[in-house]
């Protein structure tokens, strides 16, 4: 059975505690407020929410994105913003302009699997560290899978280097401490392709994100989006726009960060106690921690075997190899998500992992 099939099997089994998937807490979804926003959109006499729209999307929502970036120091206007079907489409549109077959794109040693898969489909070469590259993909603010903040020196060096950069801020609003960083877009607007989304903060089902390309390319990107899907969902955009106009988004973020901070603490303490063979960095935000152990059977199906054993014990996770560009020899890794699971079940899940790990090591 493939890794994908194993992951799907675990997600479908109600007896399995799911620590994979990177899903937000469903109890944080502002259902009543989103319902009110939906009703407001549907009551529009012109029925605009049900009509076609321009490829760049709703002006009010684009203005909101631009204003938030200006608050952080970037020179962004409404017409610089293109609304997308989530952050993934923003990354894909950026690749249309930056990645020709054989182009080298620098990534972190562990990174967002869907982006890595996309780069592979574009026949790009993945570069690490100081290896030569034509462009860079960076998860800024809070990264995935570690939930860590970027090194300030590395960010400054990236600006000085002068390469085009796809900056993915999918988790940037979910740092546990302090405010958001000055966006790289503010310091290199001619080279940064800025990607954002409300998937992690409001709802992934809304599929609402944005791309701010270099200003001189906005019109070309707009035409590229038009040729791909005509437009992103008008209805979703109008629901988000009305929600933001009538609700306190910052207060919503405060509640989300506090919930995720508590769950992160519970998971970290449980892993430290029950899985001492596994090491990890305490996440500074986001949805997950990334744990690594040196105890690994040297065969191609090590990830599958470990996930299969864990699932049989009632817990599932994201195998580390999905995130690793070049999986280190002799190591096994896993991403454990705390975001969608309460503290009691997080502890229960790690207790199950302890028993699964004992069996796996004995096999």
C-alpha positions in Angstrom: 0.0 0.0 0.0 1.3 3.5 -0.9 1.9 6.2 1.6 -1.0 8.2 0.2 -3.3 5.2 0.6 -2.1 4.6 4.2 -2.7 8.3 5.0 -6.2 8.1 3.5 -7.0 4.9 5.3 -6.0 6.5 8.7 -8.0 9.6 8.0 -11.1 7.6 7.2 -11.0 5.4 10.3 -12.9 7.1 13.2 -10.9 5.0 15.7 -7.6 6.6 14.6 -6.4 9.8 16.1 -5.3 11.9 13.2 -2.1 13.9 13.8 -1.6 14.5 10.1 -3.1 16.6 7.4 -2.3 20.1 8.7 -6.0 21.0 9.3 -7.1 24.0 11.4 -9.3 23.4 14.5 -12.9 23.1 13.4 -14.1 24.7 16.6 -12.4 27.9 15.5 -14.4 28.2 12.3 -16.6 31.3 12.8 -19.7 29.5 11.5 -22.3 32.0 12.5 -20.3 35.0 11.2 -19.6 33.2 7.9 -23.3 32.2 7.6 -24.2 35.9 8.1 -21.6 36.9 5.5 -23.0 34.3 3.1 -26.6 35.5 3.6 -25.5 39.1 3.0 -23.7 38.1 -0.2 -26.8 36.2 -1.4 -29.1 39.2 -0.6 -27.3 41.5 -3.0 -29.9 42.6 -5.5 -27.5 42.2 -8.4 -26.6 38.6 -7.3 -23.0 39.5 -7.9 -21.8 36.6 -5.7 -23.3 34.1 -8.3 -21.9 35.9 -11.3 -18.6 35.9 -13.2 -16.0 38.3 -12.0 -12.6 39.7 -13.2 -9.6 37.4 -13.0 -8.0 39.5 -10.2 -11.1 39.2 -8.0 -13.1 41.4 -5.7 -11.8 44.9 -5.2 -12.7 45.2 -1.5 -10.8 42.0 -0.5 -7.8 43.0 -2.6 -7.9 46.4 -0.8 -7.8 44.6 2.6 -4.8 42.5 1.5 -3.0 45.6 0.3 -3.8 47.5 3.5 -2.4 44.8 5.8 0.8 44.6 3.8 1.2 48.4 3.9 0.8 48.2 7.7 3.9 46.0 7.7 5.9 48.3 5.5 5.3 47.2 1.9 4.3 49.5 -0.9 1.3 47.7 -2.1 -1.9 49.0 -3.7 -5.2 47.2 -4.5 -4.3 46.7 -8.1 -1.1 44.9 -7.2 -3.1 42.0 -5.7 -4.5 39.0 -7.5 -6.9 36.8 -5.6 -6.3 33.1 -6.1 -7.9 29.7 -5.2 -5.8 29.4 -2.0 -2.0 29.8 -1.6 -1.3 26.8 -3.9 -2.6 28.6 -7.0 -0.4 31.6 -6.1 2.6 29.4 -5.9 1.7 27.7 -9.2 1.2 31.1 -11.0 4.6 32.2 -9.8 6.1 29.0 -11.2 4.6 29.8 -14.6 7.0 32.8 -14.8 10.0 31.5 -12.8 10.4 27.8 -13.5 11.3 26.5 -16.9 12.3 22.8 -17.2 15.8 22.5 -15.6 15.6 25.7 -13.6 17.1 25.4 -10.1 14.9 26.5 -7.2 16.4 26.7 -3.7 14.2 25.3 -0.9 14.7 24.4 2.7 15.8 20.9 3.6 12.3 20.2 4.8 9.5 22.1 3.1 5.8 22.1 2.0 5.1 18.9 0.2 2.6 20.3 -2.3 5.1 22.9 -3.4 7.9 20.3 -3.7 5.6 18.2 -5.9 4.7 21.2 -8.0 8.3 22.0 -8.6 8.9 18.4 -9.6 6.0 18.6 -12.1 7.7 21.7 -13.6 10.9 19.6 -14.0 12.8 22.0 -11.8 15.9 21.0 -9.9 15.8 21.4 -6.1 18.8 23.2 -4.6 19.8 23.3 -0.9 21.9 25.7 1.1 24.4 27.6 -0.9 24.0 25.5 -4.1 23.5 27.6 -7.2 19.9 28.5 -7.9 17.8 30.6 -10.3 15.1 31.4 -7.7 14.0 30.6 -4.2 10.9 29.2 -2.4 10.7 30.4 1.2 8.0 29.8 3.8 8.3 33.1 5.7 7.1 34.1 9.2 6.3 30.5 10.3 7.6 27.6 8.3 6.1 24.2 7.6 6.8 21.5 8.9 8.8 22.8 11.9 6.7 25.8 12.9 9.9 27.8 13.3 10.6 31.5 12.6 13.2 32.4 9.9 16.8 33.4 10.7 17.1 37.2 10.4 20.5 36.9 8.9 19.4 34.4 6.3 16.5 36.7 5.3 18.8 39.7 4.9 21.3 37.6 2.9 18.4 36.5 0.6 17.5 40.1 -0.1 21.2 40.9 -0.9 21.6 37.9 -3.2 19.1 39.3 -5.7 17.3 36.2 -6.8 13.5 36.0 -7.5 11.8 34.7 -4.4 8.4 33.0 -4.0 7.5 34.0 -0.4 4.8 31.8 1.1 3.2 33.3 4.2 0.5 30.6 4.7 1.2 30.4 8.5 2.7 33.8 9.1 -0.3 35.1 11.0 -0.1 32.2 13.5 3.1 32.9 15.4 2.6 32.4 19.1 4.7 35.4 20.3 5.2 38.9 18.9 4.0 40.5 15.8 4.5 39.7 12.1 7.8 40.3 10.4 8.4 43.1 7.9 7.5 41.3 4.6 10.3 40.6 2.2 8.1 42.2 -0.4 8.9 45.5 1.3 12.6 45.1 0.7 12.7 43.5 -2.8 9.4 44.3 -4.5 10.9 43.8 -8.0 11.8 40.2 -7.2 9.4 38.9 -4.5 6.2 36.9 -5.4 4.2 37.3 -2.2 1.7 34.5 -1.5 -0.9 34.5 1.3 -4.2 32.8 2.3 -7.0 32.7 4.8 -7.0 28.9 4.7 -5.1 28.5 8.0 -6.9 31.4 9.8 -10.5 31.3 8.6 -11.2 28.1 6.6 -9.4 26.1 3.9 -12.8 25.3 2.3 -13.2 28.9 1.3 -10.2 28.4 -1.1 -9.3 32.1 -0.9 -5.7 33.3 -1.2 -3.7 36.0 -3.0 -0.6 36.6 -5.0 1.3 39.9 -5.2 3.7 39.6 -8.1 6.3 42.2 -9.0 4.4 45.2 -10.1 5.7 45.2 -13.7 4.3 41.7 -14.2 0.9 42.1 -12.6 -1.0 42.3 -16.0 0.8 39.3 -17.4 0.0 37.3 -14.3 -3.6 38.4 -14.5 -3.8 37.1 -18.1 -2.2 33.9 -17.1 -4.8 33.3 -14.3 -7.6 34.1 -16.8 -6.3 31.5 -19.2 -6.2 28.9 -16.3 -9.5 29.3 -14.6 -11.1 32.6 -15.7 -11.4 33.6 -12.0 -11.5 32.3 -8.4 -14.8 31.8 -6.7 -16.8 35.1 -6.5 -19.0 33.6 -3.8 -16.1 32.7 -1.5 -14.4 36.1 -2.0 -17.6 38.0 -1.2 -18.2 35.8 1.9 -14.7 36.6 3.1 -15.0 40.2 2.2 -18.2 40.6 4.2 -16.8 38.7 7.2 -13.8 41.0 7.3 -16.0 44.1 7.1 -18.2 43.1 10.0 -16.0 40.9 12.3 -12.9 41.5 14.4 -10.3 39.5 12.5 -7.5 40.4 14.9 -9.6 39.1 17.9 -10.2 35.9 15.9 -6.4 35.5 15.4 -5.8 36.0 19.1 -8.2 33.2 20.0 -6.6 30.9 17.3 -3.1 31.5 18.5 -4.0 30.9 22.1 -5.7 27.6 21.3 -2.8 26.4 19.1 -0.2 27.5 21.7 -1.9 25.3 24.4 -2.1 22.4 22.1 1.5 22.7 21.0 2.6 22.7 24.6 0.6 19.6 25.3 2.0 17.7 22.3 5.6 18.8 23.0 5.4 17.7 26.6 3.8 14.3 25.6 6.5 13.6 23.0 9.3 14.5 25.4 7.8 12.2 28.0 6.7 9.2 25.9 9.0 9.3 22.9 12.4 10.2 24.3 14.1 8.7 21.2 12.6 11.5 19.0 14.0 15.0 18.9 12.3 18.2 17.7 12.4 21.9 18.0 9.6 23.5 20.0 7.3 25.2 17.4 7.0 29.0 17.5 3.7 28.9 15.7 1.7 27.1 13.1 0.1 23.7 13.3 2.8 21.1 13.9 6.1 19.9 15.1 8.6 17.8 13.1 10.2 15.0 15.0 13.3 12.9 14.0 14.9 9.8 15.3 18.1 8.0 14.4 16.6 4.6 14.8 15.6 3.6 11.3 15.5 0.4 9.4 17.6 0.8 6.2 15.1 -0.2 3.5 12.9 1.8 1.1 9.6 1.2 2.9 10.7 2.4 6.3 8.2 5.3 6.4 5.3 3.1 5.2 6.2 0.4 7.8 6.3 2.9 10.7 3.0 4.6 9.6 1.3 1.2 9.1 2.3 0.2 12.7 1.2 3.5 14.2 -2.2 3.3 12.3 -2.7 -0.2 13.6 -2.3 1.3 17.1 -4.9 4.0 16.5 -2.8 7.0 15.5 -1.7 8.5 12.2 0.7 11.2 11.1 2.4 12.7 8.1 5.6 10.8 7.2 8.7 12.9 7.3 9.9 11.9 3.9 7.1 13.8 2.3 8.7 17.0 3.5 12.4 16.1 3.1 14.1 17.1 -0.1 16.9 14.6 0.6 16.0 12.3 3.5 19.1 11.8 5.7 20.4 8.2 5.8 19.7 6.4 9.0 16.8 8.7 10.2 13.1 8.4 10.4 10.9 11.5 10.7 7.3 12.5 11.1 5.2 15.6 11.3 2.8 15.6 14.2 -0.1 18.2 14.0 -1.6 19.5 17.1 -3.9 22.0 15.5 -7.1 19.9 15.0 -6.9 17.7 18.2 -7.6 18.6 21.8 -5.1 18.2 24.6 -6.6 15.0 25.9 -6.5 13.2 22.6 -3.0 14.6 21.8 -1.7 12.9 25.0 -3.6 9.7 24.1 -2.2 9.7 20.6 1.4 10.0 21.8 0.8 7.2 24.3 -0.4 5.0 21.4 2.7 6.1 19.4 4.9 4.9 22.3 3.4 1.4 22.1 3.6 1.5 18.3 7.2 2.6 18.5 8.1 -0.3 20.8 6.6 -2.8 18.4 8.1 -1.2 15.4 11.6 -1.2 16.9 11.2 -4.9 17.9 10.1 -6.0 14.4 
